[in-house]
Amino acid sequence: FDIRCKNVKNSFDIYHGIVSQNISFDRVLEQIYAFLDENPTEAVIMCVKEEQAASGSDESFESVLLRYIDKNPERFFTKSSIPSLESVRGKIVLLRRFDGSTGYPAFHGWADNTSFVINNGATSLSVQDYYNIGDKQEKWNSICSFFESALPSPSRYYLNNTSGYTEGLFSIPDIP
């Protein structure tokens, strides 16, 4: 899950760009916990990013995130290593897209609208993130190609983003 947060008064609201998604991080976590309770053999990979500058907050982004984690620490895997699936069943594996020390580092080297690799010493993260697409077939081809290139490895994460955007797909009404 690609979760983008804004630190508002020392708690997280979910944003995409400048647009509020009208849901809190608490609610996102409630839904993920419910899924994991119903599916205890599954794990969830959550990529957390600071989407907007803080507003009315005196705590750092990471400090606020740690407060959320500290409420249910058994629900999270926050190490900078790549775990086995068996060791994280029923948990949220944290990928960090912010400068800090909690979770797997996916911050330095994140590229825009492309495929790339982030090297973290003994481990790496391969990402397909073509989101500005010309057509559905182009996006589908990038998803399939990346999937087919992924090789099982205890030292590499593969993150294949399936979302996309096409200019003109949505019309925005004139604002008076």
N, C-alpha and C positions, 0 to 999 in steps of 0.2 A: 504494500500500500504506500502510495506517495502522499504523505501527510505534511501539509504546509501550514505553519502556525505563526500567529502574531501574538506576542506577549502583551496582553492588555491587562493592566492592573495586577500583574503577577499571576496571571492564569492565561491559558491559551485559547484563542478563538481560531477557527480554521479559515484560511484564505486561499485564493488562487489568484496570484497577481494582486491587484488592488481590490478585488471583489471578495467580500465576506461570503462564506458558504452557509452562514446562519446555523452553525453547529459548533459546539464547544469540543475541546479535546476530551473532556470528561465523557461526553456522549459517544465519541468515537471509541474510546477505550471500553465503555460499557458494551457496545456492540461487538467489538473484537473479543472481549472476555466471554460473552454469551456464545459466540461461534466456537471458541476453543473449548468451552464447557460441553457443548453439544458434539464436538469433534475432537476428543482428547488426543488422537494420534496425529493431528495436524499441527503445523507451526505457521506463524504469520511473520513475514518479513516486512518491517515498517521502516520506510525511509523518511526521516524527519528533517524538515528544512525550516529555517527561520525565513518566512516569506516577506515579512514587513518589519520595519523598525518598531521597536517597543513603544507603547503608548501608556503613560501614567504608571510606569513600572520602575521599581528600584532594585529588582533582581535581574541577574543575567539570564539569558535564554536557557543556558544549560542548568542553572540553579533551579529554575522553574520546572524544567523537565525532570530533574532528579527528585523533586517533591512528588510529582506524579508517580514516578517509578517506586519511590519509597513507600507509597501506600500499598503496593502489591509487588514487592521485589521478586517473589517466586514466579511471577508472570513474565518476567523479562530475562533476556540474555543480553548483557550489555558489555561483553568483553570485545576486544579489538581483533579477536581471532575468528576463524570460520569454524563453526561447530558441526558435529555430525547431526543428522536429522534426529537420530534416536535421543540425543542429549537435549534437544529443544522442543520435543513434542509437547504441545499444550502451552507453548510460550510465544512471546513476541521477540523476534530477533531485531535488534535496533541497528539500523544503518544510519550514520550521522552525516547529514549534509550541512553541518555548521561547524565552526571552529571550536573545538573542545576536546574532551578526553573520554566521553561516555559512548560506548558502542563502536561498531566497525567504522573506520574512517572512510567516508565517501565524499569528502569536501574538497580537498585540493585536487584540481585537475578535472572537475566536472565540466564537460563540454556542452555546447548548445546545439540541438537539432542534428545529431550525428551519432555514430558509434565510436566508442573509445574505451581505453583501459586505464584504470587508476592502479598504479603499483604501490603497494604498502609493504615493502620489504619482502618477507617470505610469502606473502599472499597478494592477490590482486582481485580487482572487480572489473569485469567486462560488462559494458552497458550498450544497449541499442536504444536510442532515444530520438528517433526521427519522428517528430510530432507535427511539423509543418509540411503537410503532404499535398501532393497534386491530386491524387485520387486514391480510392480505397484499395485498388489492386497494388499500387506502389507500396502502400503501408503493409498490406498483407505479405508482399514479397520480402520486405525488410524483416518482418517478424519471423517468417519461415526460414529465411537464410540465416539469421542469427541463431535460431533454435537448432538448426542443423549443424552449425559450426561449434556449438557448445560441447565440450568434452567433460565427462565426469572427472572431478579433481577435488582433493581435499584442501587445495590451496588457492582456489579461484571461485568467486561468486560470479554468477551470470544473472544480469537483470535485463529482461526483455520487456520494454514498455510497449503496451498495445494501444495506448491512447493516441489521438491525433487531432489535428486542427486543419481545416481548409478555409482560407479566406473567402468570405461571402456566404459561408454555410448558414450563418445566423444573421438575421437582419436586426439592427438596433433601431428602434423608432426615434424620430427626432424628438429632442427634449426642448420644450418651449422655454 
